[in-house]
Amino acid sequence: MLDKICNFLQEEKNLKWNDFEYDLYGSLKNYKETFTKFDDSVYFLPKIFFKIFNRLNKYYFKNFLIDFTLDVIFQIIYLIGYFNFKKNYK
């Protein structure tokens, strides 16, 4: 992939990519911070949300009342997870 980028930019391939700073959402970060996936290490929703969803998603689109009830349950769990995330990652 870097070969293609170097060819496109008409730069030499021996650039030291780790020595540069990169724009990450408006601030300059080093190579490691910029290209390390952050989302895989943080759960934005509680793990129970995924457990409940995996068990109950087969009941979706069967009945309006069931759909509505499941939506309310998921919204409540989502809000709890959201506020816990905001509290823990200020």
PyMOL Python script that loads the backbone (N, CA, C, O; Angstrom):
from pymol import cmd

cmd.read_pdbstr("""\
ATOM      1  N   MET A   1       0.824  -1.190   0.000  1.00  0.00           N
ATOM      2  CA  MET A   1       0.000   0.000   0.000  1.00  0.00           C
ATOM      3  C   MET A   1       0.873   1.261   0.000  1.00  0.00           C
ATOM      4  O   MET A   1       0.587   2.236  -0.695  1.00  0.00           O
ATOM      5  N   LEU A   2       1.940   1.213   0.795  1.00  0.00           N
ATOM      6  CA  LEU A   2       2.827   2.377   0.824  1.00  0.00           C
ATOM      7  C   LEU A   2       3.488   2.613  -0.526  1.00  0.00           C
ATOM      8  O   LEU A   2       3.758   3.755  -0.898  1.00  0.00           O
ATOM      9  N   ASP A   3       3.750   1.533  -1.260  1.00  0.00           N
ATOM     10  CA  ASP A   3       4.325   1.686  -2.599  1.00  0.00           C
ATOM     11  C   ASP A   3       3.397   2.492  -3.501  1.00  0.00           C
ATOM     12  O   ASP A   3       3.845   3.366  -4.243  1.00  0.00           O
ATOM     13  N   LYS A   4       2.114   2.193  -3.432  1.00  0.00           N
ATOM     14  CA  LYS A   4       1.135   2.911  -4.252  1.00  0.00           C
ATOM     15  C   LYS A   4       1.068   4.380  -3.848  1.00  0.00           C
ATOM     16  O   LYS A   4       0.978   5.265  -4.699  1.00  0.00           O
ATOM     17  N   ILE A   5       1.112   4.630  -2.535  1.00  0.00           N
ATOM     18  CA  ILE A   5       1.065   6.016  -2.065  1.00  0.00           C
ATOM     19  C   ILE A   5       2.312   6.768  -2.522  1.00  0.00           C
ATOM     20  O   ILE A   5       2.222   7.905  -2.983  1.00  0.00           O
ATOM     21  N   CYS A   6       3.471   6.130  -2.394  1.00  0.00           N
ATOM     22  CA  CYS A   6       4.723   6.776  -2.832  1.00  0.00           C
ATOM     23  C   CYS A   6       4.697   7.062  -4.331  1.00  0.00           C
ATOM     24  O   CYS A   6       5.122   8.132  -4.768  1.00  0.00           O
ATOM     25  N   ASN A   7       4.206   6.123  -5.107  1.00  0.00           N
ATOM     26  CA  ASN A   7       4.102   6.348  -6.553  1.00  0.00           C
ATOM     27  C   ASN A   7       3.153   7.488  -6.860  1.00  0.00           C
ATOM     28  O   ASN A   7       3.437   8.324  -7.718  1.00  0.00           O
ATOM     29  N   PHE A   8       2.027   7.527  -6.164  1.00  0.00           N
ATOM     30  CA  PHE A   8       1.041   8.582  -6.402  1.00  0.00           C
ATOM     31  C   PHE A   8       1.616   9.946  -6.045  1.00  0.00           C
ATOM     32  O   PHE A   8       1.413  10.916  -6.775  1.00  0.00           O
ATOM     33  N   LEU A   9       2.335  10.027  -4.920  1.00  0.00           N
ATOM     34  CA  LEU A   9       2.909  11.299  -4.481  1.00  0.00           C
ATOM     35  C   LEU A   9       4.242  11.613  -5.142  1.00  0.00           C
ATOM     36  O   LEU A   9       4.796  12.697  -4.958  1.00  0.00           O
ATOM     37  N   GLN A  10       4.752  10.661  -5.911  1.00  0.00           N
ATOM     38  CA  GLN A  10       6.038  10.782  -6.572  1.00  0.00           C
ATOM     39  C   GLN A  10       7.150  11.058  -5.556  1.00  0.00           C
ATOM     40  O   GLN A  10       7.991  11.938  -5.737  1.00  0.00           O
ATOM     41  N   GLU A  11       7.114  10.274  -4.490  1.00  0.00           N
ATOM     42  CA  GLU A  11       8.120  10.370  -3.430  1.00  0.00           C
ATOM     43  C   GLU A  11       8.959   9.102  -3.419  1.00  0.00           C
ATOM     44  O   GLU A  11       8.580   8.086  -4.001  1.00  0.00           O
ATOM     45  N   GLU A  12      10.094   9.174  -2.757  1.00  0.00           N
ATOM     46  CA  GLU A  12      10.939   8.004  -2.618  1.00  0.00           C
ATOM     47  C   GLU A  12      10.315   7.010  -1.651  1.00  0.00           C
ATOM     48  O   GLU A  12       9.573   7.394  -0.746  1.00  0.00           O
ATOM     49  N   LYS A  13      10.617   5.741  -1.844  1.00  0.00           N
ATOM     50  CA  LYS A  13      10.023   4.706  -1.003  1.00  0.00           C
ATOM     51  C   LYS A  13      10.731   4.557   0.339  1.00  0.00           C
ATOM     52  O   LYS A  13      10.231   3.860   1.222  1.00  0.00           O
ATOM     53  N   ASN A  14      11.871   5.191   0.507  1.00  0.00           N
ATOM     54  CA  ASN A  14      12.627   5.011   1.733  1.00  0.00           C
ATOM     55  C   ASN A  14      12.308   6.070   2.787  1.00  0.00           C
ATOM     56  O   ASN A  14      13.131   6.330   3.664  1.00  0.00           O
ATOM     57  N   LEU A  15      11.138   6.679   2.714  1.00  0.00           N
ATOM     58  CA  LEU A  15      10.736   7.646   3.733  1.00  0.00           C
ATOM     59  C   LEU A  15      10.530   6.936   5.062  1.00  0.00           C
ATOM     60  O   LEU A  15      10.060   5.799   5.092  1.00  0.00           O
ATOM     61  N   LYS A  16      10.869   7.583   6.136  1.00  0.00           N
ATOM     62  CA  LYS A  16      10.662   7.019   7.466  1.00  0.00           C
ATOM     63  C   LYS A  16       9.287   7.472   7.976  1.00  0.00           C
ATOM     64  O   LYS A  16       9.158   8.517   8.614  1.00  0.00           O
ATOM     65  N   TRP A  17       8.275   6.666   7.683  1.00  0.00           N
ATOM     66  CA  TRP A  17       6.893   7.014   7.981  1.00  0.00           C
ATOM     67  C   TRP A  17       6.655   7.179   9.480  1.00  0.00           C
ATOM     68  O   TRP A  17       5.778   7.944   9.883  1.00  0.00           O
ATOM     69  N   ASN A  18       7.418   6.479  10.303  1.00  0.00           N
ATOM     70  CA  ASN A  18       7.230   6.569  11.749  1.00  0.00           C
ATOM     71  C   ASN A  18       7.692   7.894  12.322  1.00  0.00           C
ATOM     72  O   ASN A  18       7.309   8.248  13.437  1.00  0.00           O
ATOM     73  N   ASP A  19       8.508   8.636  11.583  1.00  0.00           N
ATOM     74  CA  ASP A  19       9.040   9.907  12.085  1.00  0.00           C
ATOM     75  C   ASP A  19       8.105  11.087  11.830  1.00  0.00           C
ATOM     76  O   ASP A  19       8.320  12.167  12.382  1.00  0.00           O
ATOM     77  N   PHE A  20       7.093  10.909  11.021  1.00  0.00           N
ATOM     78  CA  PHE A  20       6.179  11.996  10.691  1.00  0.00           C
ATOM     79  C   PHE A  20       5.056  12.098  11.715  1.00  0.00           C
ATOM     80  O   PHE A  20       4.766  11.147  12.442  1.00  0.00           O
ATOM     81  N   GLU A  21       4.433  13.264  11.756  1.00  0.00           N
ATOM     82  CA  GLU A  21       3.209  13.448  12.531  1.00  0.00           C
ATOM     83  C   GLU A  21       2.053  13.528  11.550  1.00  0.00           C
ATOM     84  O   GLU A  21       2.199  14.033  10.437  1.00  0.00           O
ATOM     85  N   TYR A  22       0.899  13.021  11.977  1.00  0.00           N
ATOM     86  CA  TYR A  22      -0.268  12.925  11.099  1.00  0.00           C
ATOM     87  C   TYR A  22      -1.455  13.619  11.739  1.00  0.00           C
ATOM     88  O   TYR A  22      -1.593  13.660  12.961  1.00  0.00           O
ATOM     89  N   ASP A  23      -2.306  14.163  10.885  1.00  0.00           N
ATOM     90  CA  ASP A  23      -3.507  14.846  11.338  1.00  0.00           C
ATOM     91  C   ASP A  23      -4.553  13.802  11.728  1.00  0.00           C
ATOM     92  O   ASP A  23      -4.966  12.987  10.903  1.00  0.00           O
ATOM     93  N   LEU A  24      -4.969  13.835  12.970  1.00  0.00           N
ATOM     94  CA  LEU A  24      -5.996  12.932  13.460  1.00  0.00           C
ATOM     95  C   LEU A  24      -7.077  13.770  14.116  1.00  0.00           C
ATOM     96  O   LEU A  24      -6.930  14.198  15.260  1.00  0.00           O
ATOM     97  N   TYR A  25      -8.154  14.002  13.398  1.00  0.00           N
ATOM     98  CA  TYR A  25      -9.293  14.789  13.893  1.00  0.00           C
ATOM     99  C   TYR A  25      -8.860  16.170  14.364  1.00  0.00           C
ATOM    100  O   TYR A  25      -9.326  16.651  15.398  1.00  0.00           O
ATOM    101  N   GLY A  26      -7.985  16.799  13.622  1.00  0.00           N
ATOM    102  CA  GLY A  26      -7.627  18.183  13.900  1.00  0.00           C
ATOM    103  C   GLY A  26      -6.422  18.377  14.802  1.00  0.00           C
ATOM    104  O   GLY A  26      -6.055  19.518  15.083  1.00  0.00           O
ATOM    105  N   SER A  27      -5.797  17.308  15.264  1.00  0.00           N
ATOM    106  CA  SER A  27      -4.580  17.453  16.060  1.00  0.00           C
ATOM    107  C   SER A  27      -3.496  16.543  15.498  1.00  0.00           C
ATOM    108  O   SER A  27      -3.791  15.499  14.915  1.00  0.00           O
ATOM    109  N   LEU A  28      -2.254  16.940  15.673  1.00  0.00           N
ATOM    110  CA  LEU A  28      -1.146  16.159  15.142  1.00  0.00           C
ATOM    111  C   LEU A  28      -0.775  15.053  16.131  1.00  0.00           C
ATOM    112  O   LEU A  28      -0.567  15.306  17.317  1.00  0.00           O
ATOM    113  N   LYS A  29      -0.700  13.842  15.625  1.00  0.00           N
ATOM    114  CA  LYS A  29      -0.359  12.675  16.442  1.00  0.00           C
ATOM    115  C   LYS A  29       0.765  11.910  15.762  1.00  0.00           C
ATOM    116  O   LYS A  29       0.970  12.027  14.554  1.00  0.00           O
ATOM    117  N   ASN A  30       1.489  11.128  16.548  1.00  0.00           N
ATOM    118  CA  ASN A  30       2.559  10.327  15.971  1.00  0.00           C
ATOM    119  C   ASN A  30       1.973   9.139  15.198  1.00  0.00           C
ATOM    120  O   ASN A  30       0.761   8.926  15.189  1.00  0.00           O
ATOM    121  N   TYR A  31       2.838   8.387  14.566  1.00  0.00           N
ATOM    122  CA  TYR A  31       2.415   7.278  13.697  1.00  0.00           C
ATOM    123  C   TYR A  31       1.604   6.236  14.474  1.00  0.00           C
ATOM    124  O   TYR A  31       0.554   5.785  14.016  1.00  0.00           O
ATOM    125  N   LYS A  32       2.105   5.864  15.651  1.00  0.00           N
ATOM    126  CA  LYS A  32       1.446   4.806  16.421  1.00  0.00           C
ATOM    127  C   LYS A  32       0.043   5.219  16.860  1.00  0.00           C
ATOM    128  O   LYS A  32      -0.902   4.441  16.728  1.00  0.00           O
ATOM    129  N   GLU A  33      -0.097   6.438  17.382  1.00  0.00           N
ATOM    130  CA  GLU A  33      -1.413   6.903  17.816  1.00  0.00           C
ATOM    131  C   GLU A  33      -2.380   7.035  16.645  1.00  0.00           C
ATOM    132  O   GLU A  33      -3.574   6.767  16.781  1.00  0.00           O
ATOM    133  N   THR A  34      -1.862   7.445  15.512  1.00  0.00           N
ATOM    134  CA  THR A  34      -2.727   7.678  14.364  1.00  0.00           C
ATOM    135  C   THR A  34      -3.244   6.379  13.757  1.00  0.00           C
ATOM    136  O   THR A  34      -4.416   6.296  13.389  1.00  0.00           O
ATOM    137  N   PHE A  35      -2.402   5.379  13.649  1.00  0.00           N
ATOM    138  CA  PHE A  35      -2.772   4.180  12.902  1.00  0.00           C
ATOM    139  C   PHE A  35      -3.074   2.965  13.767  1.00  0.00           C
ATOM    140  O   PHE A  35      -3.194   1.857  13.244  1.00  0.00           O
ATOM    141  N   THR A  36      -3.198   3.146  15.073  1.00  0.00           N
ATOM    142  CA  THR A  36      -3.629   2.059  15.946  1.00  0.00           C
ATOM    143  C   THR A  36      -5.132   2.158  16.120  1.00  0.00           C
ATOM    144  O   THR A  36      -5.657   3.218  16.461  1.00  0.00           O
ATOM    145  N   LYS A  37      -5.824   1.049  15.885  1.00  0.00           N
ATOM    146  CA  LYS A  37      -7.273   1.059  16.022  1.00  0.00           C
ATOM    147  C   LYS A  37      -7.647   1.217  17.496  1.00  0.00           C
ATOM    148  O   LYS A  37      -7.219   0.433  18.343  1.00  0.00           O
ATOM    149  N   PHE A  38      -8.438   2.224  17.785  1.00  0.00           N
ATOM    150  CA  PHE A  38      -8.866   2.488  19.153  1.00  0.00           C
ATOM    151  C   PHE A  38     -10.205   1.824  19.445  1.00  0.00           C
ATOM    152  O   PHE A  38     -10.451   1.389  20.570  1.00  0.00           O
ATOM    153  N   ASP A  39     -11.065   1.743  18.446  1.00  0.00           N
ATOM    154  CA  ASP A  39     -12.421   1.244  18.652  1.00  0.00           C
ATOM    155  C   ASP A  39     -12.467  -0.203  19.117  1.00  0.00           C
ATOM    156  O   ASP A  39     -13.405  -0.597  19.809  1.00  0.00           O
ATOM    157  N   ASP A  40     -11.475  -0.998  18.750  1.00  0.00           N
ATOM    158  CA  ASP A  40     -11.493  -2.406  19.128  1.00  0.00           C
ATOM    159  C   ASP A  40     -11.139  -2.624  20.588  1.00  0.00           C
ATOM    160  O   ASP A  40     -11.394  -3.700  21.128  1.00  0.00           O
ATOM    161  N   SER A  41     -10.555  -1.623  21.239  1.00  0.00           N
ATOM    162  CA  SER A  41     -10.142  -1.797  22.624  1.00  0.00           C
ATOM    163  C   SER A  41     -11.121  -1.193  23.619  1.00  0.00           C
ATOM    164  O   SER A  41     -10.924  -1.326  24.827  1.00  0.00           O
ATOM    165  N   VAL A  42     -12.172  -0.532  23.143  1.00  0.00           N
ATOM    166  CA  VAL A  42     -13.125   0.128  24.023  1.00  0.00           C
ATOM    167  C   VAL A  42     -14.532  -0.333  23.650  1.00  0.00           C
ATOM    168  O   VAL A  42     -14.900  -0.341  22.476  1.00  0.00           O
ATOM    169  N   TYR A  43     -15.303  -0.711  24.645  1.00  0.00           N
ATOM    170  CA  TYR A  43     -16.712  -1.027  24.428  1.00  0.00           C
ATOM    171  C   TYR A  43     -17.528   0.215  24.744  1.00  0.00           C
ATOM    172  O   TYR A  43     -17.545   0.687  25.881  1.00  0.00           O
ATOM    173  N   PHE A  44     -18.203   0.739  23.732  1.00  0.00           N
ATOM    174  CA  PHE A  44     -19.021   1.918  23.938  1.00  0.00           C
ATOM    175  C   PHE A  44     -20.342   1.550  24.599  1.00  0.00           C
ATOM    176  O   PHE A  44     -20.938   2.358  25.311  1.00  0.00           O
ATOM    177  N   LEU A  45     -20.790   0.333  24.358  1.00  0.00           N
ATOM    178  CA  LEU A  45     -22.010  -0.165  24.981  1.00  0.00           C
ATOM    179  C   LEU A  45     -21.640  -1.275  25.954  1.00  0.00           C
ATOM    180  O   LEU A  45     -20.621  -1.944  25.781  1.00  0.00           O
ATOM    181  N   PRO A  46     -22.470  -1.470  26.981  1.00  0.00           N
ATOM    182  CA  PRO A  46     -22.159  -2.554  27.909  1.00  0.00           C
ATOM    183  C   PRO A  46     -22.217  -3.909  27.200  1.00  0.00           C
ATOM    184  O   PRO A  46     -22.980  -4.092  26.250  1.00  0.00           O
ATOM    185  N   LYS A  47     -21.408  -4.847  27.670  1.00  0.00           N
ATOM    186  CA  LYS A  47     -21.361  -6.159  27.028  1.00  0.00           C
ATOM    187  C   LYS A  47     -22.701  -6.871  27.094  1.00  0.00           C
ATOM    188  O   LYS A  47     -23.016  -7.690  26.231  1.00  0.00           O
ATOM    189  N   ILE A  48     -23.497  -6.560  28.122  1.00  0.00           N
ATOM    190  CA  ILE A  48     -24.808  -7.196  28.245  1.00  0.00           C
ATOM    191  C   ILE A  48     -25.716  -6.821  27.076  1.00  0.00           C
ATOM    192  O   ILE A  48     -26.598  -7.594  26.703  1.00  0.00           O
ATOM    193  N   PHE A  49     -25.505  -5.648  26.500  1.00  0.00           N
ATOM    194  CA  PHE A  49     -26.286  -5.232  25.335  1.00  0.00           C
ATOM    195  C   PHE A  49     -26.117  -6.232  24.206  1.00  0.00           C
ATOM    196  O   PHE A  49     -27.095  -6.634  23.574  1.00  0.00           O
ATOM    197  N   PHE A  50     -24.879  -6.635  23.951  1.00  0.00           N
ATOM    198  CA  PHE A  50     -24.611  -7.558  22.854  1.00  0.00           C
ATOM    199  C   PHE A  50     -25.154  -8.951  23.156  1.00  0.00           C
ATOM    200  O   PHE A  50     -25.647  -9.637  22.260  1.00  0.00           O
ATOM    201  N   LYS A  51     -25.064  -9.368  24.418  1.00  0.00           N
ATOM    202  CA  LYS A  51     -25.599 -10.673  24.798  1.00  0.00           C
ATOM    203  C   LYS A  51     -27.111 -10.719  24.609  1.00  0.00           C
ATOM    204  O   LYS A  51     -27.650 -11.675  24.052  1.00  0.00           O
ATOM    205  N   ILE A  52     -27.783  -9.679  25.078  1.00  0.00           N
ATOM    206  CA  ILE A  52     -29.240  -9.631  24.937  1.00  0.00           C
ATOM    207  C   ILE A  52     -29.626  -9.531  23.464  1.00  0.00           C
ATOM    208  O   ILE A  52     -30.543 -10.217  23.013  1.00  0.00           O
ATOM    209  N   PHE A  53     -28.936  -8.685  22.721  1.00  0.00           N
ATOM    210  CA  PHE A  53     -29.265  -8.528  21.307  1.00  0.00           C
ATOM    211  C   PHE A  53     -29.087  -9.841  20.544  1.00  0.00           C
ATOM    212  O   PHE A  53     -29.934 -10.204  19.728  1.00  0.00           O
ATOM    213  N   ASN A  54     -27.995 -10.550  20.804  1.00  0.00           N
ATOM    214  CA  ASN A  54     -27.755 -11.810  20.091  1.00  0.00           C
ATOM    215  C   ASN A  54     -28.820 -12.863  20.392  1.00  0.00           C
ATOM    216  O   ASN A  54     -29.126 -13.699  19.542  1.00  0.00           O
ATOM    217  N   ARG A  55     -29.379 -12.823  21.590  1.00  0.00           N
ATOM    218  CA  ARG A  55     -30.427 -13.794  21.934  1.00  0.00           C
ATOM    219  C   ARG A  55     -31.801 -13.387  21.423  1.00  0.00           C
ATOM    220  O   ARG A  55     -32.608 -14.243  21.062  1.00  0.00           O
ATOM    221  N   LEU A  56     -32.072 -12.091  21.390  1.00  0.00           N
ATOM    222  CA  LEU A  56     -33.428 -11.638  21.069  1.00  0.00           C
ATOM    223  C   LEU A  56     -33.610 -11.151  19.638  1.00  0.00           C
ATOM    224  O   LEU A  56     -34.744 -10.910  19.224  1.00  0.00           O
ATOM    225  N   ASN A  57     -32.541 -10.997  18.870  1.00  0.00           N
ATOM    226  CA  ASN A  57     -32.703 -10.426  17.526  1.00  0.00           C
ATOM    227  C   ASN A  57     -33.506 -11.331  16.595  1.00  0.00           C
ATOM    228  O   ASN A  57     -34.026 -10.856  15.585  1.00  0.00           O
ATOM    229  N   LYS A  58     -33.619 -12.612  16.906  1.00  0.00           N
ATOM    230  CA  LYS A  58     -34.418 -13.507  16.058  1.00  0.00           C
ATOM    231  C   LYS A  58     -35.914 -13.239  16.180  1.00  0.00           C
ATOM    232  O   LYS A  58     -36.701 -13.702  15.355  1.00  0.00           O
ATOM    233  N   TYR A  59     -36.309 -12.483  17.221  1.00  0.00           N
ATOM    234  CA  TYR A  59     -37.723 -12.171  17.413  1.00  0.00           C
ATOM    235  C   TYR A  59     -38.140 -10.869  16.743  1.00  0.00           C
ATOM    236  O   TYR A  59     -39.323 -10.529  16.731  1.00  0.00           O
ATOM    237  N   TYR A  60     -37.188 -10.148  16.192  1.00  0.00           N
ATOM    238  CA  TYR A  60     -37.522  -8.900  15.512  1.00  0.00           C
ATOM    239  C   TYR A  60     -38.340  -9.173  14.249  1.00  0.00           C
ATOM    240  O   TYR A  60     -38.217 -10.227  13.623  1.00  0.00           O
ATOM    241  N   PHE A  61     -39.163  -8.212  13.896  1.00  0.00           N
ATOM    242  CA  PHE A  61     -39.998  -8.227  12.689  1.00  0.00           C
ATOM    243  C   PHE A  61     -41.038  -9.344  12.711  1.00  0.00           C
ATOM    244  O   PHE A  61     -41.509  -9.783  11.662  1.00  0.00           O
ATOM    245  N   LYS A  62     -41.388  -9.794  13.897  1.00  0.00           N
ATOM    246  CA  LYS A  62     -42.450 -10.797  14.022  1.00  0.00           C
ATOM    247  C   LYS A  62     -43.775 -10.147  14.378  1.00  0.00           C
ATOM    248  O   LYS A  62     -44.835 -10.561  13.908  1.00  0.00           O
ATOM    249  N   ASN A  63     -43.698  -9.126  15.214  1.00  0.00           N
ATOM    250  CA  ASN A  63     -44.907  -8.520  15.738  1.00  0.00           C
ATOM    251  C   ASN A  63     -44.549  -7.094  16.172  1.00  0.00           C
ATOM    252  O   ASN A  63     -43.461  -6.853  16.695  1.00  0.00           O
ATOM    253  N   PHE A  64     -45.461  -6.165  15.953  1.00  0.00           N
ATOM    254  CA  PHE A  64     -45.200  -4.775  16.315  1.00  0.00           C
ATOM    255  C   PHE A  64     -44.942  -4.622  17.806  1.00  0.00           C
ATOM    256  O   PHE A  64     -44.027  -3.901  18.205  1.00  0.00           O
ATOM    257  N   LEU A  65     -45.729  -5.284  18.626  1.00  0.00           N
ATOM    258  CA  LEU A  65     -45.588  -5.157  20.071  1.00  0.00           C
ATOM    259  C   LEU A  65     -44.243  -5.704  20.546  1.00  0.00           C
ATOM    260  O   LEU A  65     -43.602  -5.111  21.414  1.00  0.00           O
ATOM    261  N   ILE A  66     -43.821  -6.816  19.988  1.00  0.00           N
ATOM    262  CA  ILE A  66     -42.509  -7.381  20.340  1.00  0.00           C
ATOM    263  C   ILE A  66     -41.393  -6.433  19.890  1.00  0.00           C
ATOM    264  O   ILE A  66     -40.452  -6.183  20.642  1.00  0.00           O
ATOM    265  N   ASP A  67     -41.494  -5.913  18.679  1.00  0.00           N
ATOM    266  CA  ASP A  67     -40.491  -4.972  18.171  1.00  0.00           C
ATOM    267  C   ASP A  67     -40.390  -3.739  19.068  1.00  0.00           C
ATOM    268  O   ASP A  67     -39.296  -3.300  19.425  1.00  0.00           O
ATOM    269  N   PHE A  68     -41.544  -3.195  19.421  1.00  0.00           N
ATOM    270  CA  PHE A  68     -41.562  -1.998  20.255  1.00  0.00           C
ATOM    271  C   PHE A  68     -40.946  -2.274  21.624  1.00  0.00           C
ATOM    272  O   PHE A  68     -40.158  -1.471  22.123  1.00  0.00           O
ATOM    273  N   THR A  69     -41.296  -3.387  22.223  1.00  0.00           N
ATOM    274  CA  THR A  69     -40.762  -3.751  23.539  1.00  0.00           C
ATOM    275  C   THR A  69     -39.248  -3.932  23.485  1.00  0.00           C
ATOM    276  O   THR A  69     -38.529  -3.435  24.352  1.00  0.00           O
ATOM    277  N   LEU A  70     -38.770  -4.637  22.477  1.00  0.00           N
ATOM    278  CA  LEU A  70     -37.326  -4.835  22.337  1.00  0.00           C
ATOM    279  C   LEU A  70     -36.608  -3.514  22.082  1.00  0.00           C
ATOM    280  O   LEU A  70     -35.515  -3.292  22.602  1.00  0.00           O
ATOM    281  N   ASP A  71     -37.211  -2.643  21.290  1.00  0.00           N
ATOM    282  CA  ASP A  71     -36.606  -1.329  21.046  1.00  0.00           C
ATOM    283  C   ASP A  71     -36.468  -0.536  22.345  1.00  0.00           C
ATOM    284  O   ASP A  71     -35.437   0.091  22.588  1.00  0.00           O
ATOM    285  N   VAL A  72     -37.502  -0.564  23.171  1.00  0.00           N
ATOM    286  CA  VAL A  72     -37.449   0.161  24.446  1.00  0.00           C
ATOM    287  C   VAL A  72     -36.354  -0.418  25.339  1.00  0.00           C
ATOM    288  O   VAL A  72     -35.597   0.329  25.958  1.00  0.00           O
ATOM    289  N   ILE A  73     -36.271  -1.749  25.406  1.00  0.00           N
ATOM    290  CA  ILE A  73     -35.230  -2.391  26.213  1.00  0.00           C
ATOM    291  C   ILE A  73     -33.846  -1.984  25.721  1.00  0.00           C
ATOM    292  O   ILE A  73     -32.985  -1.623  26.524  1.00  0.00           O
ATOM    293  N   PHE A  74     -33.626  -2.041  24.416  1.00  0.00           N
ATOM    294  CA  PHE A  74     -32.325  -1.691  23.867  1.00  0.00           C
ATOM    295  C   PHE A  74     -31.997  -0.214  24.060  1.00  0.00           C
ATOM    296  O   PHE A  74     -30.842   0.141  24.296  1.00  0.00           O
ATOM    297  N   GLN A  75     -33.001   0.641  23.963  1.00  0.00           N
ATOM    298  CA  GLN A  75     -32.754   2.076  24.172  1.00  0.00           C
ATOM    299  C   GLN A  75     -32.356   2.359  25.617  1.00  0.00           C
ATOM    300  O   GLN A  75     -31.476   3.183  25.869  1.00  0.00           O
ATOM    301  N   ILE A  76     -32.996   1.686  26.560  1.00  0.00           N
ATOM    302  CA  ILE A  76     -32.644   1.876  27.973  1.00  0.00           C
ATOM    303  C   ILE A  76     -31.220   1.397  28.227  1.00  0.00           C
ATOM    304  O   ILE A  76     -30.440   2.090  28.881  1.00  0.00           O
ATOM    305  N   ILE A  77     -30.879   0.218  27.717  1.00  0.00           N
ATOM    306  CA  ILE A  77     -29.519  -0.302  27.892  1.00  0.00           C
ATOM    307  C   ILE A  77     -28.513   0.621  27.211  1.00  0.00           C
ATOM    308  O   ILE A  77     -27.427   0.858  27.740  1.00  0.00           O
ATOM    309  N   TYR A  78     -28.876   1.143  26.033  1.00  0.00           N
ATOM    310  CA  TYR A  78     -27.991   2.064  25.321  1.00  0.00           C
ATOM    311  C   TYR A  78     -27.738   3.321  26.146  1.00  0.00           C
ATOM    312  O   TYR A  78     -26.595   3.760  26.271  1.00  0.00           O
ATOM    313  N   LEU A  79     -28.791   3.900  26.708  1.00  0.00           N
ATOM    314  CA  LEU A  79     -28.627   5.123  27.498  1.00  0.00           C
ATOM    315  C   LEU A  79     -27.764   4.879  28.733  1.00  0.00           C
ATOM    316  O   LEU A  79     -26.927   5.712  29.079  1.00  0.00           O
ATOM    317  N   ILE A  80     -27.961   3.749  29.396  1.00  0.00           N
ATOM    318  CA  ILE A  80     -27.123   3.414  30.553  1.00  0.00           C
ATOM    319  C   ILE A  80     -25.664   3.302  30.118  1.00  0.00           C
ATOM    320  O   ILE A  80     -24.772   3.840  30.774  1.00  0.00           O
ATOM    321  N   GLY A  81     -25.427   2.610  29.021  1.00  0.00           N
ATOM    322  CA  GLY A  81     -24.069   2.470  28.509  1.00  0.00           C
ATOM    323  C   GLY A  81     -23.470   3.794  28.096  1.00  0.00           C
ATOM    324  O   GLY A  81     -22.290   4.045  28.342  1.00  0.00           O
ATOM    325  N   TYR A  82     -24.263   4.641  27.472  1.00  0.00           N
ATOM    326  CA  TYR A  82     -23.790   5.948  27.033  1.00  0.00           C
ATOM    327  C   TYR A  82     -23.338   6.792  28.223  1.00  0.00           C
ATOM    328  O   TYR A  82     -22.252   7.371  28.202  1.00  0.00           O
ATOM    329  N   PHE A  83     -24.173   6.860  29.260  1.00  0.00           N
ATOM    330  CA  PHE A  83     -23.820   7.678  30.418  1.00  0.00           C
ATOM    331  C   PHE A  83     -22.629   7.088  31.169  1.00  0.00           C
ATOM    332  O   PHE A  83     -21.800   7.836  31.687  1.00  0.00           O
ATOM    333  N   ASN A  84     -22.532   5.774  31.235  1.00  0.00           N
ATOM    334  CA  ASN A  84     -21.362   5.155  31.865  1.00  0.00           C
ATOM    335  C   ASN A  84     -20.099   5.448  31.067  1.00  0.00           C
ATOM    336  O   ASN A  84     -19.049   5.713  31.653  1.00  0.00           O
ATOM    337  N   PHE A  85     -20.183   5.405  29.752  1.00  0.00           N
ATOM    338  CA  PHE A  85     -19.032   5.714  28.904  1.00  0.00           C
ATOM    339  C   PHE A  85     -18.592   7.162  29.094  1.00  0.00           C
ATOM    340  O   PHE A  85     -17.403   7.440  29.245  1.00  0.00           O
ATOM    341  N   LYS A  86     -19.549   8.079  29.088  1.00  0.00           N
ATOM    342  CA  LYS A  86     -19.217   9.497  29.274  1.00  0.00           C
ATOM    343  C   LYS A  86     -18.580   9.737  30.636  1.00  0.00           C
ATOM    344  O   LYS A  86     -17.674  10.561  30.766  1.00  0.00           O
ATOM    345  N   LYS A  87     -19.054   9.017  31.652  1.00  0.00           N
ATOM    346  CA  LYS A  87     -18.505   9.177  33.008  1.00  0.00           C
ATOM    347  C   LYS A  87     -17.085   8.621  33.074  1.00  0.00           C
ATOM    348  O   LYS A  87     -16.220   9.225  33.708  1.00  0.00           O
ATOM    349  N   ASN A  88     -16.829   7.481  32.433  1.00  0.00           N
ATOM    350  CA  ASN A  88     -15.535   6.828  32.526  1.00  0.00           C
ATOM    351  C   ASN A  88     -14.476   7.427  31.611  1.00  0.00           C
ATOM    352  O   ASN A  88     -13.287   7.317  31.910  1.00  0.00           O
ATOM    353  N   TYR A  89     -14.866   8.057  30.504  1.00  0.00           N
ATOM    354  CA  TYR A  89     -13.903   8.572  29.522  1.00  0.00           C
ATOM    355  C   TYR A  89     -13.993  10.077  29.367  1.00  0.00           C
ATOM    356  O   TYR A  89     -13.978  10.583  28.245  1.00  0.00           O
ATOM    357  N   LYS A  90     -14.084  10.795  30.459  1.00  0.00           N
ATOM    358  CA  LYS A  90     -14.122  12.260  30.386  1.00  0.00           C
ATOM    359  C   LYS A  90     -12.785  12.816  30.038  1.00  0.00           C
ATOM    360  O   LYS A  90     -12.631  14.033  29.934  1.00  0.00           O
TER     361      LYS A  90
END
""", "prot")
cmd.dss("prot")
cmd.show_as("cartoon", "prot")
cmd.util.cbc("prot")
cmd.orient("prot")
